[in-house]
Amino acid sequence: MSALAGWLGPVGAAQVLAFGLLAGLANTTFHLVYHRVPLYLDPRGVVGDPAGRRPPLRQLGRLGVAVAGVMVFAASPAQLGGPGPLALAVSLVAAPTALAAIWALRQDEIATYGPEVVVRLGKYAPASVCLLAWWFGAGAARLAGDDAVTAGARGWDVAAGAFGAAYVLAAIAKLREAGWAWARPEAMALLLAERGFGVMGPVRLALARSRAACAVVGAAGLGIELGALAFVWPPARPWAAATIVGFKAMTWGLFGYFEPEWVLAAAAVGVAVAG
């Protein structure tokens, strides 16, 4: 059973992370096609709109390389019989190939919208960060003489640390900019009220009128981000990942921000602990 868990953990983690990477690529591709619409507009409202355009061949080529690299990274452990030396070697080549193409597409996105929009307004790439951290950790461990299974596991340790650090740094940034006032009920009420439309609109407006509810939302958001430090401890990772998934579901319901890449990246580092 332990051997089966050791095989399923890294394989499952690679495949879940691949879905996160593909979700990020889909998001970037959408922005490059519908470059005249606001960056955070609900895509369901503009698909098929004449404002869309066909990306240049260079962008399509980069997209093809990125998707191929992601798919090879995800498939190599399963197709090659587990995290053996050959599988690890293939993954270590596929990962930077995919990341280079993703980085190039990111530069296209920044050039299209401008760095102030893409970077400073929170257009993040958590799955890519996890893949980069895994590649660095696994490669360094392999160079240090670890066997393929151990090196792959060390890669996921580094990926989990990088993912947790992203949340902790986000919390620190909030505290640095606004102190504890960021989580005050008044701030949460404003965020909820400005999203008071759609199916969840009545719920959001009702919560915005409740000081106690807004206080809970603010404290929970900041507390969960700071609590992501738990990703550094392997036994806590599945629970931390489940908390992040629930947190993102709450964020979607309360504020309308749908962020599948964050959910899938969290799930990947949570699954990897089985290895």
C-alpha positions as CSV (number, residue, x, y, z in Angstrom):
1,M,0.0,0.0,0.0
2,S,2.8,2.4,0.8
3,A,4.4,1.7,-2.5
4,L,1.1,2.4,-4.3
5,A,0.7,5.7,-2.4
6,G,4.3,6.6,-3.3
7,W,3.5,6.1,-7.0
8,L,0.0,7.8,-6.9
9,G,1.2,10.9,-5.1
10,P,3.8,12.2,-7.6
11,V,1.8,11.1,-10.6
12,G,-1.4,12.6,-9.4
13,A,0.3,15.8,-8.3
14,A,1.9,16.2,-11.8
15,Q,-1.4,15.7,-13.5
16,V,-3.3,18.1,-11.2
17,L,-0.6,20.7,-11.6
18,A,-0.9,20.3,-15.4
19,F,-4.6,21.1,-15.2
20,G,-3.6,24.3,-13.3
21,L,-1.0,25.2,-15.9
22,L,-3.5,24.6,-18.8
23,A,-6.1,26.8,-16.9
24,G,-3.5,29.6,-16.8
25,L,-2.7,29.1,-20.5
26,A,-6.4,29.3,-21.3
27,N,-6.7,32.5,-19.4
28,T,-3.8,34.1,-21.1
29,T,-5.0,32.9,-24.5
30,F,-8.4,34.4,-23.9
31,H,-6.8,37.8,-23.0
32,L,-4.7,37.7,-26.2
33,V,-7.7,36.9,-28.4
34,Y,-10.1,39.4,-26.7
35,H,-7.5,42.1,-26.1
36,R,-9.9,45.0,-26.4
37,V,-12.1,44.0,-23.4
38,P,-11.3,44.6,-19.7
39,L,-8.8,42.1,-18.3
40,Y,-11.1,40.8,-15.6
41,L,-14.4,40.7,-17.5
42,D,-16.3,37.5,-17.3
43,P,-15.3,35.5,-20.4
44,R,-18.7,34.0,-20.8
45,G,-20.0,37.4,-21.9
46,V,-17.6,38.0,-24.8
47,V,-16.8,34.6,-26.3
48,G,-17.6,34.9,-30.0
49,D,-17.7,38.7,-29.9
50,P,-16.3,40.4,-33.0
51,A,-13.8,42.2,-30.8
52,G,-11.8,39.0,-30.8
53,R,-8.8,38.4,-33.0
54,R,-6.6,35.5,-34.2
55,P,-3.3,35.6,-32.3
56,P,-0.2,35.9,-34.5
57,L,1.6,32.7,-35.5
58,R,4.4,33.3,-33.0
59,Q,1.9,33.3,-30.1
60,L,0.2,30.2,-31.5
61,G,3.6,28.5,-31.7
62,R,4.4,29.5,-28.1
63,L,1.1,28.2,-27.0
64,G,1.7,24.9,-28.8
65,V,5.1,24.5,-27.2
66,A,3.7,25.3,-23.7
67,V,0.8,22.8,-24.0
68,A,3.1,20.1,-25.3
69,G,5.6,20.7,-22.5
70,V,2.9,20.6,-19.8
71,M,1.4,17.4,-21.3
72,V,4.8,15.6,-21.4
73,F,5.5,16.7,-17.8
74,A,2.1,15.3,-16.7
75,A,2.3,12.1,-18.7
76,S,5.9,11.0,-18.2
77,P,5.6,9.5,-14.7
78,A,2.6,7.4,-15.7
79,Q,3.7,6.4,-19.1
80,L,7.2,5.4,-18.0
81,G,6.1,3.3,-15.1
82,G,6.5,5.7,-12.1
83,P,9.0,8.2,-11.0
84,G,12.1,6.4,-12.2
85,P,15.3,8.0,-13.6
86,L,14.0,8.2,-17.2
87,A,10.7,9.6,-16.1
88,L,12.4,12.2,-14.0
89,A,14.8,13.1,-16.8
90,V,11.9,13.6,-19.2
91,S,10.0,15.8,-16.7
92,L,13.1,17.9,-15.9
93,V,13.4,18.6,-19.7
94,A,9.7,19.2,-20.2
95,A,9.2,21.6,-17.3
96,P,11.6,24.3,-18.4
97,T,10.4,24.0,-22.0
98,A,6.9,24.6,-20.9
99,L,7.9,27.4,-18.6
100,A,9.9,29.2,-21.3
101,A,6.9,29.2,-23.6
102,I,4.6,30.3,-20.8
103,W,7.0,33.2,-19.9
104,A,7.0,34.3,-23.6
105,L,3.2,34.3,-23.7
106,R,3.2,36.3,-20.4
107,Q,5.4,38.9,-22.1
108,D,2.9,39.1,-24.9
109,E,0.1,39.6,-22.4
110,I,2.1,42.4,-20.6
111,A,2.8,44.0,-24.0
112,T,-0.9,43.9,-24.9
113,Y,-2.3,45.3,-21.6
114,G,0.6,47.0,-20.0
115,P,2.6,45.9,-16.9
116,E,0.4,48.0,-14.5
117,V,-2.6,46.0,-15.4
118,V,-1.2,42.5,-15.8
119,V,1.2,42.6,-12.8
120,R,0.1,45.1,-10.3
121,L,-3.6,44.2,-10.5
122,G,-3.0,40.6,-9.5
123,K,-2.6,38.6,-12.7
124,Y,-0.7,35.8,-11.0
125,A,0.7,32.5,-12.2
126,P,0.8,30.1,-9.2
127,A,0.9,26.9,-11.2
128,S,3.9,28.1,-13.1
129,V,5.6,29.1,-9.9
130,C,5.0,25.6,-8.5
131,L,6.4,24.0,-11.7
132,L,9.5,26.2,-11.6
133,A,10.0,25.4,-7.9
134,W,9.6,21.7,-8.5
135,W,12.1,21.8,-11.4
136,F,14.7,23.6,-9.3
137,G,14.2,21.4,-6.2
138,A,14.1,18.1,-8.1
139,G,17.0,19.0,-10.3
140,A,19.2,20.2,-7.4
141,A,18.4,17.0,-5.5
142,R,19.3,14.8,-8.4
143,L,22.6,16.7,-8.9
144,A,23.3,16.2,-5.2
145,G,23.0,12.4,-5.7
146,D,19.5,11.6,-4.6
147,D,17.7,8.8,-6.4
148,A,14.9,9.7,-8.8
149,V,12.0,9.1,-6.3
150,T,13.7,11.1,-3.6
151,A,14.6,13.9,-6.0
152,G,11.0,14.1,-7.3
153,A,9.7,14.3,-3.7
154,R,12.2,17.1,-2.9
155,G,10.9,19.0,-5.9
156,W,7.4,18.9,-4.5
157,D,8.7,20.0,-1.1
158,V,10.1,23.1,-2.8
159,A,6.9,23.6,-4.8
160,A,4.8,23.4,-1.6
161,G,7.1,26.0,0.1
162,A,6.8,28.3,-2.9
163,F,3.0,28.1,-3.0
164,G,2.7,28.7,0.7
165,A,5.1,31.6,0.5
166,A,2.9,33.3,-2.2
167,Y,0.0,33.5,0.3
168,V,2.1,34.5,3.3
169,L,3.8,37.3,1.2
170,A,0.3,38.4,0.1
171,A,-0.7,38.7,3.7
172,I,2.4,40.6,4.6
173,A,1.9,43.0,1.6
174,K,-1.6,43.7,2.9
175,L,-0.4,44.4,6.4
176,R,2.5,46.6,5.1
177,E,0.2,48.7,2.9
178,A,-2.8,49.0,5.2
179,G,-2.1,47.3,8.5
180,W,-4.9,45.5,10.2
181,A,-7.3,48.0,8.6
182,W,-7.3,45.8,5.5
183,A,-9.5,43.2,7.4
184,R,-11.8,45.7,9.0
185,P,-15.5,45.2,8.5
186,E,-15.8,48.5,6.6
187,A,-13.3,47.4,4.0
188,M,-15.0,44.0,3.5
189,A,-18.4,45.6,3.3
190,L,-17.2,47.8,0.5
191,L,-15.8,44.8,-1.4
192,L,-19.0,42.9,-1.0
193,A,-21.3,45.8,-1.9
194,E,-19.4,46.6,-5.1
195,R,-20.0,43.0,-6.2
196,G,-23.7,43.1,-5.3
197,F,-25.0,41.8,-8.6
198,G,-25.7,38.5,-10.3
199,V,-27.1,35.3,-8.7
200,M,-25.1,35.9,-5.5
201,G,-25.9,39.7,-5.4
202,P,-28.6,39.6,-2.7
203,V,-26.4,37.4,-0.5
204,R,-23.4,39.7,-0.9
205,L,-25.5,42.9,-0.1
206,A,-27.0,41.2,2.9
207,L,-23.6,40.3,4.3
208,A,-22.3,43.8,3.5
209,R,-24.9,45.1,5.9
210,S,-23.7,42.9,8.7
211,R,-20.7,44.2,10.6
212,A,-20.2,40.8,12.3
213,A,-20.2,38.9,9.0
214,C,-17.8,41.4,7.4
215,A,-15.5,41.0,10.4
216,V,-15.5,37.3,10.0
217,V,-14.8,37.5,6.3
218,G,-11.9,39.9,6.8
219,A,-10.3,37.9,9.6
220,A,-10.7,34.6,7.8
221,G,-9.1,35.9,4.6
222,L,-6.1,37.3,6.3
223,G,-5.8,34.4,8.7
224,I,-5.9,31.8,5.9
225,E,-3.2,33.6,4.0
226,L,-0.9,33.8,7.0
227,G,-1.8,30.2,7.8
228,A,-0.4,29.0,4.5
229,L,2.9,28.8,6.3
230,A,1.6,25.3,7.1
231,F,2.7,24.1,3.6
232,V,6.2,23.8,4.9
233,W,5.2,20.9,7.1
234,P,4.3,17.8,4.9
235,P,1.7,16.2,7.3
236,A,-0.2,19.5,7.2
237,R,-0.2,20.0,3.4
238,P,-3.4,18.1,2.6
239,W,-5.3,20.0,5.3
240,A,-3.8,23.3,4.1
241,A,-4.6,22.5,0.5
242,A,-8.2,21.7,1.5
243,T,-8.4,25.0,3.3
244,I,-7.2,26.9,0.3
245,V,-9.7,25.2,-1.9
246,G,-12.5,26.1,0.5
247,F,-11.1,29.6,0.7
248,K,-11.2,30.0,-3.1
249,A,-14.7,28.7,-3.2
250,M,-15.7,31.3,-0.6
251,T,-13.9,34.0,-2.6
252,W,-15.8,32.9,-5.7
253,G,-19.2,33.0,-4.0
254,L,-18.6,36.2,-2.1
255,F,-16.6,38.3,-4.5
256,G,-17.1,36.6,-7.9
257,Y,-13.4,35.9,-8.4
258,F,-13.1,32.5,-10.2
259,E,-9.4,31.4,-9.9
260,P,-9.1,27.7,-10.8
261,E,-5.3,27.9,-11.2
262,W,-4.9,28.7,-7.5
263,V,-7.2,25.8,-6.6
264,L,-5.4,23.3,-8.8
265,A,-2.0,24.4,-7.7
266,A,-3.0,24.0,-4.0
267,A,-4.5,20.5,-4.8
268,A,-1.3,19.5,-6.5
269,V,1.0,20.2,-3.6
270,G,-1.5,18.6,-1.3
271,V,-1.6,15.4,-3.3
272,A,2.2,15.2,-3.7
273,V,2.6,14.6,0.1
274,A,1.5,11.0,-0.6
275,G,4.8,10.4,-2.2
